[in-house]
Amino acid sequence: MKTTVGIIGINGIVGQTLRKCLTRVQNIEIKEFTRQDALTDMDIAVLCTDNADSVKLVEQLEGKAKFIVDMSSEYRQKDGVPLVIPEINPTTITKETKLIASPNCTVTPLVMILDALGKKYKINELFFCSYQALSGGGKKLIAEGADPSSIYHKNCVPKIGSILDTGYSSEELKTVLEARKILNRPDLAVYPHTVRVYVDNGHSLGVTLRAEEDFNMLEVKELLSTYPGIVYGENIFTPKEISGKNEVFVCRLRPDMQNKKVIHLFTTMDNILKGAALNGAQIVEYIVTSGLTQ
């Protein structure tokens, strides 16, 4: 018997990409819904919607879906809702789990890299500056970026989301809180700076990590190269060439010139794939293959 998976918000970029990603999952039947469609019963519902719509849909899906995977930021910090990257913490999903959150596209490569290196190193501090593509803001932002009068046109804008009273942006706060939750590291110090850039697709980050131990560069390369979903290279990766690919790409790895406990690297990935739709599809795949809907 096939597991029914409903994609709600099928007309958006994430919804359309999720449908393609779900072709990798065996023994499922896909149902497609716009935000306005009446919902029917399903085993797993994936909400490719904004926060306000997700809140309404979670209520509407009561008794209609066994599991809900939400792609918005609405429930990521809610107690009892696992924030899941399947390479890191899939077992936080159980038969009793009703609602699952998929994380912010910027935090995904960061925590995957920390999880890979965490096999050998205790990393206590994470510094980064992001270079986030227009596609992270959906079709509307891509269209806006094409307008020469837009602030996003041929520009980089150091503001994503709203600016909070603390001076941080809401996007920056998300990366701090989500990294700590996914890794179960409330002590992790995260120093963020998020920037929207004139790139169609593919988020990138310049990253600096500080560990308790001295880094061994050969060991670091081995840890990154053998981690599922990460591609490490001595060559340079850019958003243009990795767009449409599933993995997190890491390059420009180098030791700090003064401190052996510090390394620097560059990472880039397709934010619509592993940063959103692919991660959602992997969550669905875990639920199905683990027999949690049975």
C-alpha positions as MATLAB code, in Angstrom:
seq = 'MKTTVGIIGINGIVGQTLRKCLTRVQNIEIKEFTRQDALTDMDIAVLCTDNADSVKLVEQLEGKAKFIVDMSSEYRQKDGVPLVIPEINPTTITKETKLIASPNCTVTPLVMILDALGKKYKINELFFCSYQALSGGGKKLIAEGADPSSIYHKNCVPKIGSILDTGYSSEELKTVLEARKILNRPDLAVYPHTVRVYVDNGHSLGVTLRAEEDFNMLEVKELLSTYPGIVYGENIFTPKEISGKNEVFVCRLRPDMQNKKVIHLFTTMDNILKGAALNGAQIVEYIVTSGLTQ';
ca = [
       0.000    0.000    0.000;
       1.422    3.337   -1.055;
       2.007    6.234    1.321;
       0.145    9.356    0.235;
       2.188   12.558    0.302;
       0.443   15.885   -0.154;
       2.370   18.904   -1.444;
       0.564   22.043   -0.340;
       1.750   25.150   -2.177;
       2.499   23.270   -5.375;
       2.734   26.434   -7.501;
       5.719   27.943   -5.672;
       9.393   27.313   -6.424;
       9.799   24.993   -3.438;
       6.585   23.108   -4.179;
       7.542   22.514   -7.794;
      11.053   21.425   -6.851;
       9.758   19.156   -4.074;
       7.603   17.288   -6.577;
      10.740   16.514   -8.621;
      12.720   15.517   -5.527;
      10.022   13.094   -4.406;
      10.597   10.949   -7.499;
      13.512    9.464   -5.508;
      11.115    8.094   -2.891;
       9.697    4.636   -3.548;
       6.130    3.505   -2.910;
       4.434    6.888   -2.530;
       1.481    8.575   -4.188;
       1.705   12.353   -4.571;
      -1.255   14.666   -4.132;
      -0.948   18.305   -5.225;
      -2.722   21.249   -3.626;
      -2.621   24.987   -4.051;
      -3.067   27.114   -0.940;
      -6.753   27.519   -1.789;
      -7.636   23.886   -2.504;
      -9.785   21.810   -0.171;
      -7.592   19.271    1.610;
      -8.237   15.534    1.516;
      -6.811   12.788    3.727;
      -3.110   11.960    3.329;
      -0.344   10.229    5.274;
       2.221   13.037    5.041;
       1.551   16.694    4.254;
       4.416   18.964    3.207;
       3.655   22.662    3.624;
       5.513   24.746    1.044;
       3.907   27.885    2.377;
       4.681   31.031    4.339;
       4.260   31.297    8.088;
       0.698   32.601    8.098;
      -0.550   29.935    5.704;
       1.289   27.201    7.601;
      -0.492   28.125   10.839;
      -3.886   27.866    9.122;
      -2.986   24.638    7.343;
      -1.752   22.871   10.475;
      -5.180   23.501   11.986;
      -6.984   22.372    8.831;
      -4.928   19.169    8.643;
      -5.946   18.014   12.108;
      -7.249   14.468   11.562;
      -6.352   14.539    7.858;
      -2.589   13.848    7.987;
      -0.467   11.577   10.159;
       2.628   13.759    9.715;
       3.082   17.391    8.706;
       6.428   18.642    7.385;
       6.517   22.445    7.485;
       8.998   24.334    5.310;
       8.293   27.747    6.857;
      10.032   29.180    9.927;
       6.860   29.221   12.041;
       7.432   26.094   14.134;
      11.224   25.706   14.097;
      11.696   26.895   17.665;
       8.514   25.389   19.073;
       9.090   22.912   21.899;
       8.294   19.351   20.885;
       8.698   20.048   17.157;
      11.896   18.432   15.815;
      13.991   20.571   13.473;
      15.369   17.967   11.112;
      18.239   17.518    8.707;
      18.188   13.789    7.882;
      21.986   13.496    7.740;
      22.136   14.728   11.349;
      19.075   14.014   13.483;
      16.392   11.900   11.730;
      15.683    9.844   14.841;
      14.072   12.863   16.471;
      11.067   11.810   14.322;
       8.971    9.064   15.929;
       5.495    7.616   15.379;
       4.219   10.127   17.919;
       5.672   13.100   16.027;
       2.879   14.993   14.309;
       4.694   18.151   13.184;
       8.244   18.374   11.805;
      10.100   21.551   10.829;
      12.652   21.842    8.032;
      15.399   24.389    8.771;
      16.513   27.666    7.288;
      18.452   27.305    4.047;
      21.439   29.233    5.413;
      21.905   27.125    8.523;
      21.845   23.802    6.635;
      25.411   23.812    5.236;
      26.760   25.224    8.486;
      25.405   22.467   10.702;
      26.286   19.723    8.233;
      29.902   20.915    8.261;
      29.900   21.133   12.068;
      28.389   17.667   12.329;
      31.057   16.259   10.003;
      33.910   17.839   11.954;
      32.236   17.104   15.283;
      33.319   13.476   14.932;
      36.823   14.604   15.972;
      36.616   18.216   17.129;
      34.653   20.191   19.719;
      33.792   23.375   17.818;
      32.641   26.122   20.153;
      32.576   29.165   17.889;
      31.203   29.696   14.388;
      31.685   32.926   12.444;
      30.137   33.439    9.003;
      29.039   35.932    6.383;
      26.410   34.716    3.931;
      25.897   35.570    0.263;
      22.271   34.598   -0.270;
      20.650   34.304   -3.697;
      17.467   36.020   -4.829;
      15.673   32.670   -5.155;
      15.707   32.475   -1.355;
      13.030   35.150   -1.433;
      10.882   33.310   -3.995;
       9.609   34.259   -7.423;
       8.735   37.802   -6.335;
      12.286   38.632   -5.274;
      13.759   37.167   -8.463;
      11.418   39.400  -10.468;
      12.240   42.387   -8.296;
      15.963   41.811   -8.682;
      15.607   42.051  -12.459;
      14.205   45.596  -12.117;
      17.027   48.175  -12.463;
      15.267   50.404   -9.933;
      15.358   47.690   -7.246;
      17.904   47.807   -4.408;
      18.652   44.146   -5.228;
      19.566   44.807   -8.866;
      23.325   44.276   -9.357;
      23.843   44.850   -5.650;
      24.455   43.211   -2.281;
      22.129   44.137    0.579;
      23.148   43.432    4.215;
      19.571   42.934    5.373;
      17.466   39.764    5.112;
      14.167   39.795    6.941;
      13.485   42.504    9.511;
      16.012   44.349   11.659;
      15.391   43.560   15.310;
      15.846   45.799   18.346;
      19.185   44.100   18.955;
      20.463   45.299   15.561;
      20.528   41.755   14.205;
      18.305   40.737   11.301;
      15.632   38.084   11.756;
      17.600   35.878    9.332;
      20.702   36.154   11.492;
      18.765   35.235   14.613;
      17.320   32.168   12.849;
      20.790   30.825   12.087;
      21.886   31.148   15.713;
      18.826   29.503   17.252;
      18.412   26.810   14.603;
      22.055   25.721   14.647;
      21.880   25.259   18.408;
      18.644   23.275   18.206;
      19.646   20.951   15.345;
      23.002   20.114   16.907;
      21.604   20.085   20.448;
      24.327   22.583   21.324;
      22.773   25.426   23.354;
      26.316   26.514   24.218;
      27.387   27.011   20.570;
      28.523   30.578   19.892;
      27.361   31.734   16.447;
      28.456   35.094   15.018;
      26.302   35.731   11.917;
      26.126   38.288    9.135;
      23.587   37.618    6.367;
      23.620   39.397    3.000;
      21.359   39.197   -0.063;
      23.370   39.248   -3.301;
      22.624   39.603   -6.995;
      22.800   35.870   -7.735;
      19.809   33.997   -9.140;
      20.260   30.757   -7.195;
      22.697   29.215   -4.742;
      23.534   30.444   -1.244;
      27.186   30.769   -0.220;
      28.963   31.423    3.063;
      32.427   32.412    4.170;
      32.955   30.496    7.418;
      35.440   30.558   10.284;
      35.431   27.816   12.943;
      37.188   27.710   16.308;
      37.671   24.392   18.105;
      39.041   23.338   21.478;
      41.690   21.234   19.715;
      44.326   22.060   17.097;
      43.027   21.197   13.628;
      44.783   18.569   11.517;
      44.075   19.658    7.939;
      44.379   16.184    6.399;
      41.914   14.883    8.967;
      39.521   17.789    8.328;
      39.565   17.101    4.580;
      38.869   13.410    5.228;
      35.952   14.184    7.544;
      34.382   16.529    4.994;
      35.027   14.243    2.009;
      33.394   11.206    3.626;
      30.336   12.943    5.086;
      27.032   12.121    3.282;
      25.806   15.087    1.271;
      29.060   17.090    1.331;
      31.440   17.459   -1.605;
      34.888   18.760   -0.689;
      37.220   20.060   -3.387;
      40.614   21.718   -3.726;
      39.160   23.624   -6.679;
      36.767   26.557   -6.319;
      32.989   26.009   -6.275;
      30.609   28.847   -7.129;
      26.792   29.163   -7.004;
      26.595   29.248  -10.796;
      28.090   25.784  -11.280;
      26.450   24.022   -8.336;
      22.911   25.266   -9.021;
      20.711   22.227   -9.605;
      22.974   19.887   -7.615;
      21.956   18.198   -4.379;
      25.098   18.432   -2.274;
      26.717   21.009   -0.012;
      30.025   22.030   -1.624;
      33.068   23.065    0.423;
      36.283   24.666   -0.844;
      38.958   27.257    0.096;
      39.710   25.297    3.262;
      42.737   26.771    5.019;
      44.268   26.973    8.490;
      44.396   30.265   10.296;
      47.765   31.998    9.990;
      48.093   32.469   13.755;
      45.818   30.060   15.619;
      45.917   26.290   15.012;
      42.502   25.948   16.617;
      40.922   28.039   13.825;
      40.115   27.171   10.200;
      38.451   29.070    7.362;
      36.399   27.759    4.433;
      33.874   28.644    1.743;
      30.655   26.695    1.194;
      27.906   26.930   -1.394;
      24.765   24.944   -2.174;
      21.498   25.118   -4.095;
      19.236   26.765   -1.521;
      16.057   25.511   -3.216;
      17.298   21.907   -3.139;
      19.199   20.920    0.023;
      18.231   24.247    1.559;
      14.531   23.490    1.166;
      12.804   21.008   -1.174;
      15.388   18.213   -1.107;
      15.607   18.317    2.674;
      11.808   18.066    2.830;
      11.869   15.105    0.440;
      14.549   13.407    2.561;
      12.361   13.835    5.654;
       9.455   12.236    3.782;
      11.742    9.417    2.645;
      12.854    8.759    6.223;
       9.265    8.613    7.465;
       8.294    6.204    4.670;
      11.307    3.897    4.794;
      11.172    3.737    8.603;
       7.587    2.511    8.404;
       6.341    5.302   10.647;
       3.075    5.726    8.733;
       2.123    2.056    9.191;
];
